[in-house]
Amino acid sequence: MTRNELLLKLHSVSSNSDKDFQEIIVTALDSGFVTERDLAHGEGTSLATIRRWKEGKALPHPIMRPYVFRYLIEKLQGAKSK
């Protein structure tokens, strides 16, 4: 998935959906656009938590998910302009 495709997907999916949230996390991490360490640092959480999100073993509360999406959007847009 390209950076632009991921950005479009971030804007179009529901952060309330567990499946959509996990898919976005997996795609962002596997594509190399963001690292587990970057995401953990940006969200103020541990690497272990990010790995649990990626594996679907745990997910943040739906109220927190838009903040994760916002971080990913900012990260992708920042990388795009460099």
JOUR-V443258 format. One record per pair of residues at least 12 apart in sequence whose C-alpha atoms are under 6 Angstrom apart, sorted by the first residue. I is the first residue (numbers start at 1). J is the second residue. Records with the same first field share a line. If there is no record, write none. Layout:
I: J / J
//
This chain:
15: 65
16: 62
25: 54
26: 54
//
